[in-house]
Amino acid sequence: MLAIIANIALAVVCLFVSDIEGLRVVSIIQLVLNTYYYLKGNKKFVSVGLVFFWLLFLFHSSRFAFLEGYGFSRINNNNKVLILLSYKLVTCCFSTLCAGYFITRSKKNNLDVSDSSVDLSDKDLLLLRRVSTYIFIFSLIPFLYVDITRLQYTMAFGYGGLYSLGERDVLFKYFSPISHLFRPAVILLMVSYCRTPKVATRILVWFCVYSLVTMLSGARITALVYILSIVVIYVRFVLARIKKSQFVMIIVVSILLFSFLPVLSSMRREGVISRADYEEAADVVEEAGGGFKSAIMEFGGTQISVIYSMMFTSDFNYGRTYLASLWCISPKLPSYLDKTNLTYTNSFPIDYQQSLGGSCIGEAYYNFGWLAILFFFIVGLLVGRLDHILCCVNRSNLITSIFCLVLIPGLFTWVRDFFMIFVFTGFWIPLIFRLVIGKR
């Protein structure tokens, strides 16, 4: 109850703060306070809600909280009021998200949402393993083709070459939707070995190493999000408890990876990947202020999508973005579908669309304006519900649990992407399991 009251109070205070420095203080208090409440009573220190909140903060408020100047040079000097309003919006959305999450948590008697029990028979686990393996095999060749092609095009044309890859390579275009099934299949396969930790650990290590290698193509977010997702699921479903040494190792690896990503960002602009390119990119990052500052500049840049959404949205979309995204269950979208209903950034002037990713908060503002604050209260309720469903996986909620597991990477990606990211895998993988299990 205290967490709910504290977040409502922070949202109200935020609305009345009239300067950047005051809002920064509120934002940091919000980060520390909610991290404490998320961790309270969680013996494994991990929950979907906590990671989602941290990612939201990292991608939207990290520049604002930890750097001077914020780095939005294109608008910084012209409209500081707009920057203030955009940070008010995200800070209020954080508060309502957390309030919604903790309301769900309080109704569930403070279950440990960092832990999951699997109350499935060996027969059910074998069924989960078999179906996951079938999806794995079906999507393996498309997945490898897509990743290898991306790496080749990056080396030949630089990261910009990926934007036209679907037009240059027809096979890539048709393999790409199928390849999306591969990573969720690996996650479900790992969960099916939850009672065989050694096998589950091998799957985890193999998947993470491969994902790190694919990041050399410059496409970092998908790989990073799936690494994060499979680690969270591994901790919840496979580890009996986290040892202090394991926790320290996770933190160290996270910091190293966090510092390495800006180097990849610098490398991907050139195309050719070599040791010399890596050393040159590392020098560029060092000159820019080091790995931490460069990483904050890179991740925190997602906030620009929120600022542009507030700058250029005069007629709200009233939820049509989320409804239109349902078309994404199909590998091929209808030609008459307005792309601005899928990717709201396409509604911006053409000069402001270059290298611009999405933002779940910017998308919510594009649809609802300042009512996005209430929208994120609903998101908080749903994320809390997801965490609690996964506290106990049994035969009666198996399909629902599979749906939730498949949604986790989409939820983390949605932080700096578009709602449509959920739809394809969130529809097809649970449907496949429903069709198979329904026959048993």
C-alpha positions as CSV (number, residue, x, y, z in Angstrom):
1,M,0.0,0.0,0.0
2,L,2.9,2.4,0.8
3,A,4.3,1.9,-2.7
4,I,1.0,2.8,-4.3
5,I,0.5,5.9,-2.2
6,A,4.2,7.0,-2.8
7,N,3.8,6.6,-6.6
8,I,0.5,8.6,-6.7
9,A,2.2,11.3,-4.6
10,L,5.2,11.4,-6.9
11,A,2.9,11.8,-9.9
12,V,1.1,14.7,-8.3
13,V,4.3,16.4,-7.3
14,C,5.7,15.9,-10.8
15,L,2.8,17.7,-12.4
16,F,3.5,20.8,-10.2
17,V,7.3,20.9,-10.7
18,S,8.2,23.8,-13.0
19,D,11.9,23.3,-13.6
20,I,14.2,20.6,-14.9
21,E,16.3,20.3,-11.7
22,G,13.3,19.7,-9.5
23,L,12.0,17.1,-11.9
24,R,15.4,15.4,-11.9
25,V,15.2,15.0,-8.1
26,V,11.7,13.5,-8.4
27,S,12.9,11.1,-11.1
28,I,15.9,9.8,-9.1
29,I,13.7,9.4,-5.9
30,Q,11.3,7.5,-8.1
31,L,14.0,5.2,-9.4
32,V,15.4,4.4,-5.9
33,L,12.0,4.1,-4.2
34,N,10.5,1.8,-6.8
35,T,13.6,-0.4,-7.1
36,Y,13.3,-0.9,-3.3
37,Y,9.7,-1.9,-3.5
38,Y,10.2,-4.1,-6.5
39,L,13.0,-6.0,-4.7
40,K,11.2,-6.2,-1.3
41,G,10.4,-9.8,-0.6
42,N,12.0,-11.1,-3.8
43,K,14.7,-13.6,-2.9
44,K,16.0,-13.8,-6.5
45,F,16.1,-10.1,-7.0
46,V,14.4,-10.4,-10.5
47,S,10.9,-9.8,-11.8
48,V,9.5,-8.8,-15.1
49,G,8.0,-5.7,-13.6
50,L,11.4,-4.6,-12.2
51,V,13.3,-5.1,-15.5
52,F,10.6,-3.4,-17.5
53,F,10.7,-0.4,-15.1
54,W,14.5,-0.2,-15.3
55,L,14.4,-0.4,-19.1
56,L,11.9,2.4,-19.3
57,F,14.0,4.5,-17.1
58,L,17.2,3.7,-19.0
59,F,15.8,4.5,-22.4
60,H,13.7,7.5,-21.5
61,S,15.2,9.2,-18.4
62,S,18.8,8.2,-18.1
63,R,20.2,11.3,-20.0
64,F,17.9,13.5,-18.0
65,A,18.9,12.0,-14.6
66,F,22.6,11.5,-15.0
67,L,23.9,13.9,-17.7
68,E,24.1,17.6,-18.0
69,G,22.7,19.0,-21.2
70,Y,20.5,16.0,-22.2
71,G,22.1,15.8,-25.6
72,F,19.0,16.8,-27.7
73,S,21.0,19.4,-29.7
74,R,18.3,19.8,-32.4
75,I,15.7,21.2,-30.1
76,N,17.6,21.9,-26.8
77,N,18.0,25.6,-27.4
78,N,14.7,26.1,-29.2
79,N,12.2,24.6,-26.8
80,K,13.3,23.7,-23.3
81,V,9.6,23.8,-22.2
82,L,8.9,20.9,-24.5
83,I,11.8,18.9,-23.0
84,L,10.4,19.7,-19.5
85,L,6.9,18.6,-20.6
86,S,8.2,15.4,-22.2
87,Y,10.0,14.4,-18.9
88,K,7.0,15.3,-16.9
89,L,5.0,12.9,-19.1
90,V,7.5,10.0,-18.8
91,T,7.9,10.5,-15.0
92,C,4.2,10.5,-14.5
93,C,3.8,7.4,-16.7
94,F,6.5,5.6,-14.5
95,S,4.6,6.4,-11.4
96,T,1.2,5.2,-12.7
97,L,2.9,2.1,-14.1
98,C,4.3,1.2,-10.7
99,A,1.1,2.1,-8.9
100,G,-0.8,-0.3,-11.2
101,Y,1.8,-3.0,-10.7
102,F,1.8,-2.8,-6.9
103,I,-2.0,-2.8,-6.8
104,T,-1.9,-6.2,-8.5
105,R,0.9,-7.3,-6.2
106,S,-1.0,-6.3,-3.0
107,K,-4.0,-8.3,-4.1
108,K,-1.9,-11.4,-4.4
109,N,-0.6,-11.5,-0.8
110,N,2.9,-10.4,-1.8
111,L,3.9,-13.5,-3.6
112,D,7.5,-13.7,-4.5
113,V,7.3,-12.7,-8.2
114,S,11.0,-13.4,-8.6
115,D,10.4,-17.1,-8.2
116,S,8.4,-19.6,-10.3
117,S,7.3,-23.1,-9.5
118,V,6.5,-25.6,-12.3
119,D,3.7,-27.9,-11.3
120,L,3.8,-30.0,-14.5
121,S,4.0,-33.7,-14.8
122,D,7.0,-35.2,-16.7
123,K,4.6,-36.0,-19.5
124,D,3.5,-32.3,-19.8
125,L,7.2,-31.2,-19.7
126,L,8.0,-33.7,-22.5
127,L,5.1,-32.3,-24.6
128,L,6.3,-28.7,-24.0
129,R,9.8,-29.9,-25.1
130,R,8.6,-31.7,-28.2
131,V,6.5,-28.8,-29.5
132,S,9.3,-26.3,-28.8
133,T,11.7,-28.6,-30.7
134,Y,9.4,-28.7,-33.7
135,I,9.1,-24.9,-33.8
136,F,12.9,-24.7,-33.3
137,I,13.6,-27.0,-36.3
138,F,10.9,-25.3,-38.5
139,S,12.4,-21.8,-37.9
140,L,16.1,-22.7,-37.7
141,I,17.1,-22.3,-41.4
142,P,15.1,-19.0,-41.8
143,F,16.7,-17.7,-38.6
144,L,20.2,-18.6,-39.6
145,Y,19.7,-17.2,-43.1
146,V,18.3,-13.9,-41.8
147,D,21.2,-13.5,-39.3
148,I,24.0,-14.4,-41.7
149,T,22.5,-12.2,-44.4
150,R,22.3,-9.3,-42.0
151,L,25.9,-9.8,-41.0
152,Q,27.0,-9.9,-44.7
153,Y,25.1,-6.8,-45.6
154,T,26.5,-4.9,-42.6
155,M,30.1,-5.8,-43.6
156,A,29.4,-4.8,-47.2
157,F,27.2,-1.7,-46.9
158,G,27.3,-0.6,-43.2
159,Y,24.3,-0.8,-40.9
160,G,22.3,1.5,-43.2
161,G,22.2,-1.4,-45.8
162,L,19.8,-3.3,-43.5
163,Y,17.0,-0.9,-44.1
164,S,16.6,-1.9,-47.8
165,L,17.5,-5.6,-47.2
166,G,14.0,-6.8,-47.7
167,E,13.8,-5.2,-51.1
168,R,17.2,-6.6,-52.3
169,D,16.8,-10.1,-51.0
170,V,13.4,-11.7,-51.6
171,L,14.2,-14.8,-49.6
172,F,15.1,-12.6,-46.6
173,K,11.7,-10.9,-46.9
174,Y,9.8,-14.2,-46.6
175,F,12.1,-15.9,-44.1
176,S,12.1,-12.9,-41.7
177,P,8.6,-13.6,-40.2
178,I,9.3,-17.3,-39.7
179,S,12.7,-16.5,-38.1
180,H,10.8,-14.6,-35.3
181,L,9.6,-17.9,-34.0
182,F,13.1,-19.2,-33.3
183,R,14.1,-17.3,-30.2
184,P,10.8,-17.9,-28.3
185,A,11.1,-21.6,-29.1
186,V,14.6,-21.6,-27.5
187,I,13.2,-20.0,-24.3
188,L,10.4,-22.5,-24.1
189,L,12.8,-25.4,-24.7
190,M,14.9,-24.1,-21.8
191,V,11.9,-24.0,-19.5
192,S,11.0,-27.6,-20.5
193,Y,14.4,-28.6,-19.0
194,C,13.7,-26.7,-15.7
195,R,14.2,-30.0,-13.8
196,T,17.5,-30.7,-15.6
197,P,19.5,-27.5,-14.7
198,K,22.7,-28.6,-16.6
199,V,20.8,-28.9,-19.9
200,A,19.0,-25.6,-19.3
201,T,22.3,-23.9,-18.5
202,R,23.8,-25.2,-21.7
203,I,20.9,-23.8,-23.7
204,L,21.2,-20.4,-21.9
205,V,25.0,-20.1,-22.5
206,W,24.7,-21.2,-26.2
207,F,21.9,-18.8,-26.8
208,C,23.6,-15.8,-25.1
209,V,27.0,-16.4,-26.9
210,Y,25.2,-16.7,-30.3
211,S,23.2,-13.5,-29.6
212,L,26.4,-11.6,-28.7
213,V,27.9,-12.7,-32.0
214,T,24.9,-11.5,-34.0
215,M,25.2,-8.1,-32.4
216,L,28.2,-7.5,-34.7
217,S,25.7,-6.9,-37.5
218,G,24.8,-3.7,-35.6
219,A,21.3,-4.9,-34.8
220,R,21.8,-4.9,-31.0
221,I,18.4,-4.3,-29.4
222,T,16.7,-7.6,-30.3
223,A,19.7,-9.7,-29.3
224,L,20.1,-7.7,-26.1
225,V,16.5,-8.0,-25.1
226,Y,16.4,-11.7,-25.7
227,I,19.6,-12.2,-23.6
228,L,17.9,-10.2,-20.9
229,S,14.6,-12.2,-21.2
230,I,16.2,-15.6,-21.2
231,V,18.3,-14.7,-18.2
232,V,15.2,-13.5,-16.3
233,I,13.3,-16.6,-17.2
234,Y,16.3,-18.8,-16.3
235,V,16.6,-17.3,-12.9
236,R,12.9,-17.7,-12.2
237,F,12.4,-21.2,-13.5
238,V,15.7,-23.0,-13.2
239,L,17.8,-21.6,-10.4
240,A,16.7,-22.7,-6.9
241,R,18.3,-19.6,-5.5
242,I,20.9,-17.0,-6.6
243,K,24.2,-17.2,-4.9
244,K,26.1,-14.0,-4.1
245,S,28.8,-15.0,-6.5
246,Q,26.2,-15.5,-9.3
247,F,24.6,-12.2,-8.6
248,V,28.0,-10.4,-8.7
249,M,28.9,-12.1,-11.9
250,I,25.6,-11.0,-13.5
251,I,26.2,-7.4,-12.5
252,V,29.8,-7.5,-13.8
253,V,28.8,-9.0,-17.1
254,S,26.0,-6.5,-17.5
255,I,28.3,-3.5,-16.9
256,L,30.8,-4.8,-19.4
257,L,28.1,-5.4,-22.0
258,F,26.6,-2.0,-21.2
259,S,30.0,-0.3,-21.9
260,F,30.6,-2.3,-25.0
261,L,27.4,-1.4,-26.8
262,P,28.5,2.1,-27.8
263,V,31.5,0.6,-29.5
264,L,29.2,-1.5,-31.6
265,S,27.2,1.6,-32.4
266,S,30.3,3.4,-33.6
267,M,31.5,0.3,-35.6
268,R,28.2,-0.3,-37.4
269,R,28.3,3.0,-39.3
270,E,31.4,1.9,-41.3
271,G,30.5,-1.6,-42.5
272,V,33.8,-3.6,-42.4
273,I,34.3,-5.5,-39.1
274,S,37.9,-6.0,-38.0
275,R,40.1,-5.6,-35.0
276,A,41.3,-2.3,-36.3
277,D,37.7,-1.1,-36.7
278,Y,37.0,-2.2,-33.1
279,E,40.1,-0.3,-31.7
280,E,39.2,2.8,-33.7
281,A,35.6,2.7,-32.5
282,A,36.8,2.2,-28.9
283,D,38.9,5.3,-29.3
284,V,35.9,7.3,-30.5
285,V,33.8,6.2,-27.6
286,E,36.6,7.1,-25.1
287,E,37.0,10.6,-26.7
288,A,33.2,11.0,-26.3
289,G,33.5,10.6,-22.5
290,G,33.9,6.9,-22.0
291,G,31.6,3.8,-22.1
292,F,29.2,4.9,-19.4
293,K,28.5,8.3,-20.8
294,S,28.3,7.0,-24.4
295,A,25.9,4.3,-23.3
296,I,23.6,6.7,-21.5
297,M,23.7,9.0,-24.5
298,E,22.8,6.1,-26.8
299,F,20.0,4.4,-24.7
300,G,18.6,7.7,-23.4
301,G,18.1,8.9,-26.9
302,T,14.8,7.1,-27.1
303,Q,13.3,10.1,-25.3
304,I,13.6,12.0,-28.6
305,S,10.7,9.9,-30.0
306,V,8.6,11.2,-27.1
307,I,9.6,14.8,-27.7
308,Y,8.8,14.6,-31.4
309,S,5.5,12.9,-30.6
310,M,4.5,15.8,-28.4
311,M,5.9,18.3,-31.0
312,F,4.2,17.0,-34.1
313,T,1.0,15.3,-32.8
314,S,-2.0,17.6,-33.1
315,D,-4.8,15.1,-33.8
316,F,-4.6,12.0,-31.6
317,N,-5.0,8.5,-32.9
318,Y,-7.4,7.3,-30.2
319,G,-6.0,3.7,-30.0
320,R,-6.0,2.9,-33.7
321,T,-2.3,2.1,-33.5
322,Y,-3.0,-0.8,-31.2
323,L,-5.9,-2.1,-33.2
324,A,-4.1,-1.8,-36.5
325,S,-1.2,-3.8,-35.0
326,L,-3.4,-6.8,-34.9
327,W,-2.9,-7.1,-38.7
328,C,0.7,-8.2,-37.8
329,I,-0.5,-11.7,-37.1
330,S,-0.1,-12.1,-40.9
331,P,3.4,-12.3,-42.4
332,K,2.2,-10.0,-45.2
333,L,0.4,-6.7,-44.3
334,P,-2.4,-5.4,-46.6
335,S,-1.2,-2.7,-48.9
336,Y,-4.0,-0.3,-47.9
337,L,-2.9,-0.3,-44.2
338,D,-1.6,3.2,-43.2
339,K,1.9,2.7,-41.9
340,T,1.4,5.6,-39.4
341,N,-1.1,3.3,-37.6
342,L,1.7,0.8,-37.0
343,T,4.8,3.1,-36.6
344,Y,3.7,6.5,-35.3
345,T,7.1,8.0,-36.1
346,N,6.1,7.9,-39.8
347,S,3.7,10.7,-39.0
348,F,6.6,13.0,-38.3
349,P,8.1,15.3,-41.0
350,I,10.5,13.3,-43.2
351,D,13.5,15.2,-41.9
352,Y,12.8,14.0,-38.4
353,Q,12.4,10.3,-39.2
354,Q,15.9,9.3,-39.9
355,S,17.4,6.6,-37.6
356,L,14.4,7.1,-35.2
357,G,13.2,4.2,-33.2
358,G,9.9,3.9,-31.4
359,S,8.9,4.4,-27.8
360,C,6.0,2.9,-25.9
361,I,5.4,6.2,-24.1
362,G,5.7,8.2,-27.3
363,E,3.2,5.8,-29.0
364,A,0.8,6.2,-26.0
365,Y,1.0,10.0,-26.3
366,Y,0.4,9.8,-30.1
367,N,-2.8,7.8,-29.3
368,F,-4.1,9.4,-26.1
369,G,-2.2,12.6,-25.4
370,W,-1.7,13.2,-21.6
371,L,-4.2,10.4,-21.0
372,A,-1.2,8.2,-21.7
373,I,-0.5,8.5,-17.9
374,L,-3.7,6.6,-17.2
375,F,-2.9,4.1,-20.0
376,F,0.3,3.2,-18.2
377,F,-1.7,2.5,-15.1
378,I,-3.4,-0.2,-17.1
379,V,-0.1,-1.4,-18.4
380,G,1.1,-1.7,-14.8
381,L,-1.9,-3.8,-13.9
382,L,-1.2,-6.1,-16.9
383,V,2.5,-6.5,-16.1
384,G,1.7,-7.3,-12.5
385,R,-0.8,-9.9,-13.7
386,L,1.9,-11.4,-16.0
387,D,4.4,-11.7,-13.1
388,H,1.8,-13.4,-10.9
389,I,0.7,-15.9,-13.6
390,L,4.3,-17.1,-13.9
391,C,4.6,-17.7,-10.2
392,C,3.0,-21.1,-10.7
393,V,2.9,-22.9,-14.0
394,N,0.5,-25.9,-14.1
395,R,-1.6,-27.8,-16.5
396,S,-4.6,-25.6,-16.1
397,N,-2.7,-22.4,-17.0
398,L,-0.1,-23.8,-19.3
399,I,-1.2,-22.0,-22.5
400,T,-1.6,-18.8,-20.6
401,S,1.9,-19.2,-19.1
402,I,3.4,-19.9,-22.6
403,F,1.6,-16.8,-23.8
404,C,3.2,-14.8,-21.0
405,L,6.7,-16.2,-21.6
406,V,6.5,-15.3,-25.2
407,L,5.3,-11.8,-24.3
408,I,8.3,-11.0,-22.1
409,P,10.8,-10.2,-24.9
410,G,8.1,-8.2,-26.7
411,L,7.4,-6.3,-23.5
412,F,11.1,-5.4,-23.0
413,T,11.5,-4.5,-26.7
414,W,8.3,-2.3,-26.7
415,V,10.2,0.1,-24.4
416,R,11.9,1.5,-27.5
417,D,9.8,0.0,-30.3
418,F,6.1,-0.2,-31.4
419,F,3.1,-2.2,-30.1
420,M,3.1,-4.4,-33.2
421,I,6.3,-6.1,-31.8
422,F,4.0,-8.3,-29.6
423,V,1.6,-9.6,-32.2
424,F,3.2,-12.2,-34.5
425,T,4.9,-14.5,-31.9
426,G,2.3,-13.7,-29.2
427,F,-0.4,-15.1,-31.5
428,W,1.2,-18.0,-33.4
429,I,3.2,-19.8,-30.7
430,P,0.4,-20.1,-28.1
431,L,-2.0,-21.1,-31.0
432,I,0.4,-23.9,-32.0
433,F,0.5,-25.2,-28.4
434,R,-3.3,-24.8,-28.1
435,L,-3.8,-26.9,-31.2
436,V,-1.4,-29.6,-30.1
437,I,-2.5,-29.7,-26.4
438,G,-6.2,-29.6,-27.4
439,K,-5.8,-32.9,-29.1
440,R,-4.3,-34.6,-26.0
